[in-house]
Amino acid sequence: MHLDSLAPELILQIAGHLSRRHWQRLRLTCKVLSETLAALVVNKISINADRKNVTELLDSIMGRSVLTPPIYAIKALDITSLRETVIPPSDSDDKSHPYYDPKRPERDEAFMKELLPVLLRLTHVQKIRWEIHSNEAESSLDQVGKIVSSYPLLESLKLVVFDYGSIPSLRLFRNLLDLDYGGYDILAPTSPIDDLCHVIVQSPKLRKLSFDSKWYRELDDLLQPCSAAGMQLPLDTIVVESCNSPLSLLPHVHHLKILDLTSSGKYDRYNASRHPDLEKFWLGMLQTDTAITQLGVDHVPPSLIQYLKSYSGLETFRFIASHGSPTDVSRNMASDFYNEALANHRATLKKLTIRFDYAEEWCWTPEIQTALSKCTVLRRVKFGVTRAQIEESVPPVLNSEEDNTVETPAETEPLPLHVIIHRIAKECPSIRTLELRSTLAELLPDRFESYTLQNELWDAFEKSLTAYESEEGVKALPFIYGGPGGSSYEYFFSPVLDKEMKKLKYQKRRRY
């Protein structure tokens, strides 16, 4: 029996154990495998009027090319641009401007005539990502929206809107399971929020909502029609940014498993007294039976600690304030979080991220080490290391030739880096990856000076880490990623065995 004689379902099941490179090679062997595996290889197209090969792509979909992708295999559509980008875009339609192109309207019209028949053929699309720019004509948006909103299998819509007002064609979308909106309405007098309200009301089975807007009150406006109609969405995933108040989410959290509020109230991040709605939100969560498994926040009020103590099953926790310091309330919650909130989640917590560029209260301490050693399945940890920990990170000093233990600082002293690694290797063998950031106690008045000091600390950290040697008998060390606080780049360090000394050391691999 030949492979191509099997049922398509069996071929796809077998191909699931191969890489994309193997799929591409198998497609070259015969027509049957080419058509069957197309669902794995050719499953997404991107429409961008700025691309030189966009005409070739449209021709191939319409069957006017030698290489014609199977239409049934295209499950995802990315609409990046419906119009050529002209510099400067704000003056491109001004006839008196030197950049004015009199033939541009004709090209735009010709492009739309080619695009619309193509969109009509893509009836198997399930996911759409659509960027809407300020220079795109409303008539073009209406034509495209009318077609793509009618796709029978459509489940997911991601909108990225740049400086655009109301978009009536959005009201045609319905019965979505996933809605993602990112609005960057810098100058537009209105926004598409009213249009998105219709989308949500027309999608009663919506499971995932992602929302990012520069106007932080728009989340309330977005969900207000649901509240007015007494409608509860069965959301299992909520990702919200630029949200001044998450209270409007409370009616829709009964099926929630993933919640990310990492930019909630970011306009008031530095003043804890301006977070009453966050406190009320977590008190409201206490009144539900919701057990979140993946949680991301940038503020830890006492009510969040109470909520985490009320259930078990948390798998991922992220506490991030990468653009500044946490509030005073959040600073004081470190001990309560590790000693009380994590107690019910020791058997399930797999990933823990604590990141501040300019705060040391949540950095690694003996108390934190003791708490995390009780987390039996913890695999990945991200945290900060303080200036004192880096400066005191000298090679380990053995107590005696007979005793291969390492001198450990008193509980009140900062743990040097080599002691942290030693204790993780011994007490937390489940941790396989560490992500480290050099952290300052406070943001200096001169931000450039802060970044300079962070880089100096990171240089010292690198020297300490590459000079590190494990204790005898240690068979495994975690991989380490890291970089200076306030920076976007990271380095990767992997443990290697020194065959002569029979000890593990760290080797710097590459920069990301």
N, C-alpha and C positions, 0 to 999 in steps of 0.2 A: 504494500500500500504506500502510495506517494503522499507527501505532505499536502500537496494541493488538492487531494481528493477528500480531505477531511472537511467536516462542517466548519463554516466560518467561526462559530463560537469556540470550537476546539483550537483552531489556529490562533485565535486571539489569546486564548488561555496559555498556550505554549509560548507565544511571543512575549507574554508578560514577564517571562523569566530572562529575557534577552535585553540588550541595551538598544538605544536608538540607532546606533551605528549599524547593528545587525539587522534592524528592521529595514533600513535603507538599502542594505545589500540584498536582502531577501526580495524586496520589491522589484529588483532588476532581473530576477530569475524567470518569472512567468507572469502572465496577465492576472491569473487567479490570486496569487499572493500580492501582486501590486494593488489590486482593488481591495482586498481584505485588510491588508496592513495600512492602507491609506488612513483608516480611522485613528491609527496611532501616530502617524507621521504628519499628515497634512490635516491638522484639526483647527487651525487658526489662520486668519488673514488680517492684514492691517491696511486700512485705506488712508492714504496720506497724499493730499494734492501736491505736496512739495517734493515728493519722491520722483526721480526721473523715470523709474520703471513702473509707475502706477498704471500707465496705459497698457503695458504688457500684462500686468496682473489682471486687469479688467478683461482684456481680450482672452486670456487663458480661461477665466471662469465662464465666459460666454461661449467657449468652444471654438474660438477663432485662432487657436494656437496649437502647436504640436503637443505641448505638455499641458494637459487639461486636468486639474485636480478634481477628484470626485466630489460632487456637491454635497452628498450625504455625509461626508466625513468632516465637513467644516462645522465645528461646534461653537467656536468663539470668533467674535468680530470686534476688531479694534478700529474705531473711527477717530483718527488723530486730527485730521484737518480736511475741510471741504473747500478750501480756497488757498491759493498760493500766498505765501507770506511775502509781504512787500515792506521794505524799510524806507521811511518810517511808516508803520501801519496806520497811525492816526491821521496821516495826510495822504494816504494812497488814493483816495477818491476825490481829492481836491484838484480840479482842473488847472488851477493856477500854480500848483506845486511842481517843481522840476522832476519829481519822481512819478508824476502821473502817467499812467499807461492807458491810452485810449482803447487798446485792444483787450484789456483785461476783462471787462464784462463779457466779451464774446468768449474768452477762454473759460471763464467760470461757468457760463451757460453750457458750453460744449462738454465740460467735465461732468456736470450734473446729468446731461443727457446720456452719457456713457455709464455713469454710476448707478442710476435708478434701476435699469434693467438687471444689473448685477445683484443689487440688493433684493430684488424680487425673487431671485433664484435661491437665495440662501435660507431656505425654509427650515433647515435643521439646526440653526443657531440656537444655543442655549444661554450663552453669556455674551454681553455687550459691554464694551468700555468705550465711552463717547466723550471726547474733549470738545468743548464748545468755546469758541473764541469771539472776542468782541467784533472782529471784522467780518464775521460770517452773516450772510443775509438771512433774515427771518424766514423768507420763502423757502430757502434751501433747507433750513432746519425743519420746517413743516413737512416738506416732501419726504425727507429722510425719516423723520419721526413717525409719519403715517405708515411707512412700510415696515420698519423694524419693530414697531410696537405690535404688529399683527402676527409676528412669528408664533406659531402654535406651541413650540417647545421652550420658549423664552422663560428663563427662571431668574437670571441675575442681570442687574443693570448697575454699572458704575459710571457716574457722571463726574467730570472734572470741568468746572465752569470758570472761565476767566473773564471777569469784568463784563458780565452780561446780565440783563434784566430778566423780565418775565419770558418764559419759553412755553407758549401754549401747547405745543405738540407733545410735551411731556405728559399731559393729562390723558393721553391715549394709552399709556402703559397701565397694565393691570395684571393681577394674579402673579406677582413676583414673589420669589422666596428670599431674594437677597437684593438689598438696595444700598448702594454706597454713593454718598454725595460729598464732594469737596468743592467748596465755593470760595472763590477769590474775587469778590465783588469790590474792587478798590474804588471805582468811580461810578459804577452803575447806581442810579437812583432807586432802583427796585432790585429784587432778587427772585429766583425761581421757587422760593419756599411755598408760595400759594399753589403753584403747579405740582410740587412734590406732595403737598397735602392730599391732592386727589389721587396720586399714585398709591400712597399708603392706605387710604380709605378703600381703594379698589383692590388692595392686596391683603385680604384678611388672614392669609396663611403665611405672612412674612415671617421668616425665621432669623434673618440676619440684618441688622441695621448699623451702618457705619456713617458717621456724620462729622464733617469738619467744615467750619465756617468762620470767617473773620468777624461776623456779627454774633456775639456770644449769646444773645437772647433768642436766636432763631430756632433752637431746639424746642422751646416751649411753643412757638408758633407752629412748628412742624407737627407736633403731636396733639395740638389743641382740638382739631376736628374729631380725633379718636375719643378724647375725653368727653366732648360734647355729645357724641353718639353712644357713649357707654361701651366703646369697643376696646377689647383687650387683645393685643397682638401676641401670638405664641412665640416670642423671640427667644432664641437660645444663644445668640451672640449679639453683643452691643459694643461698638467701638465709637467713642465720642471724644472729640477734641473741641477746644474753645467753648466749653460749656460752663456757663456761670452758675447754673443750677440744674442738677440731675433729677429733681423731684418729679418732673413730668414723666420719667421713665418707670416710676414705681408701679403703675397699673399693669405693666407689661413684663414683669420680671419673674413670673411664676414658673416659667420653663427655662430660665436663664442658666447657662453653664459657663459662658465666657463673657467677662466684663472688663473693658479697658477705659478708664477715666484718667489717663495719664496727663491730660492737659486741662482738666476741669478747673475752672476758676483761675486760669493762668494770669489774668489781669490783676488778681488780688493775691498772688502766690505768697507775697512776703508779709502779709498781715493775717494772722490766724483769726482775728475777730471778724473777718469778712467771709468766713466759711460756715455760717450757720446752716445753709441749705445742705452742705455735705454732711454735717452732723445729723440733720433731720433725715437725710436719705438713708444713712446706715441704721438709724433707729427704726425707720420704716422697713428696711430689709429684715430686721430682727422679728418683725411681725409676720413674716412670710416663712414658708418652708423651703425657700430657695437655697440650694447648696452649690455655690460657684466652684468650679474646678480650676479655672484659669482667671487670675485677677491681676490687673495692672492699675496702679494709682500713683498720684504725686503728692498726696496728703493723707496722713494717718491720724485721724481724730480718735478720741477714746471710744466712740461708738463703733468704729471699724474693728477695734480690738474685741469689743463685746460680740460683734457679729461673727468674727472668726472663731471665737470660743464656743459659739452656739451649735456648730456642726462639725463634721469631719469629711475628708475627701479632697481637700485642696491639693492640686498637682503642680501649679505654677503660680508664683507670686513675683510681681515686679513693683518696685518702689523707686521711681526715678524723678530726679529734679536736676537735669543735666545743664540747665541754663542759669542756675543760681542756687541759693541755699534753701533748705526746707523751712517751713514755718517753725516757730518755737514749740508749738504743740507737737508737731511731728518729731522734732529733735528728742523730746522727752519720752517718746513712745517706744524706743528701741528695746529697753529692758522688758516692758510689758509684752511686746511682740514676740520676742524670742522665748521668754519664760512661760508665757500664758497662752498667747494666740496660736502658737505652733504646736502646742501639746496634743491637740486632737488630730493633727495632720502629719505626725511623724511617720506613719506607715504609708503615706501616699505622696508626699511632697517630692517632686523630681527635679524641679528647676527653681532656683531662687536668685533674683536679681535685685541688688541694692546699689544704686548709683547716685552719688552726689559728687560734683566736681569741687565743691567748696563747703564741705561739712564732714566732721570726723566722728560724730556721735554714733553713727551706724557702722563704722569701720570694725574690722576684726578685733575681738577681745577674747580673753579666756572664757568669759561668760557665754559669748556667742559660740565659741568652739564647743563648749559643753552641751549647749542646746542642739547644735547641728549634728553632733556625734550620735544623737538619739534618732535622727532621721535616717531610716534604714535603706531607703531607695533613692536618696538624693544623688543625682548624677551631675548636675551642672550648677555652679555657684559663681555669681558675679558680685564683687564687693570692692570697696576702696581700701587702700593701705595708706597710713598717715605718714607725715614727714618724719616723726619719731621712729616709726617702724622701719622706714627705709634707711635712715641714718644709723640705726643700731643693727642693721642687718650685716653682721660680720660672720665669718666662717664659724661653725659650731665649735665650742670648747668642750672637750670630753672631761668628765670628772676624774677619771683615772684610767690606767691601761686595762684594768679588769672590768671596769664599768663603762659600757658604751652608751650611756644615757647622755642627754644633752641638758645643760643647765637651762632651766626655765625661769623667766622673770616672775616676780611676785604678781599676785592677781591684780594689783593696782597699777602695775607697770605695763606699757605697751608691748605687745608681742612682736619681736623682730621677725622679719620675713622668713628666715631659715627655721625658726621655731614653729611658725604657722604651717609651713610645708611638712615638717616632721610630724606634727600632731595630726594633720589631715591624713597623711599616709598611714598613721597608726590607728587613729580613732574613727576616721571617716573613709573606709576603703571603698565605699560605693561612689564617692565623688571622683569622676574621671576627667572633668574639665573645670579649670579655674579661669575666670576673667578678672583681671586686676586693673585698677586705675589708681594712679597717684593722686592723692586728695589733699587739698589745703583746708585749714580750719575755717577760713573766711575768704571771700572775694576781696582782693586788694583794691584800693581806689583806682589804681591804674590796671585795667584789664590786661594790657600787654605785659605788664610786670608779672601778673599772675601766671599768664601762659609761659613766660620765660622761666619762672621758678618751677612750674610744673614740669617743664622739659628737663631742667637740671635735676629734679628729683627722679625723673624717669631714667636718666642716664645713670644715676647712682643705683637705681633699682636693677637695671640691666647688668651692671657689673657684679652686683651681689648675687643675682640669679645665676649667671654663667659661672660664678665661682663656687656655687653650692655643690655639696656632695652629700649623698644620702647616708644614713646609718647602715651599718652592716646588717644584712638580713632583710632589708627592705627590697621587695621584689617589684613594686609598682609605685609610680608617682603620677599625679594628674598632669594632663596637658595644660599649658598655660597660655592664654591670650591676654593681651593688655596693652596699655598705652597711657600717656599722660592725661590727666583730667583736663577737660576743655578742648581736647583734640579729637579729630574724627578718625585718625589712623591707629592701627593696632599691629602688634608683633605677635608671632607665634613661636613658642618654645616647646620643644618635645624632649622627654626624658630619653637618655641614651646610656648604655652600659659601658663603663670604663673597665675593659677586660683585665688590665693590670691590677687596678685597685679593687676590682669586683664591687664597685659601687655605682649607683645611678647618678648621672649629672644632667644638667639642662643644656641644650644646644639651641641657639637662635636659628630659626629657619628662614622666615620671610616676613615682609611687611605687607599689610593690607591697606 
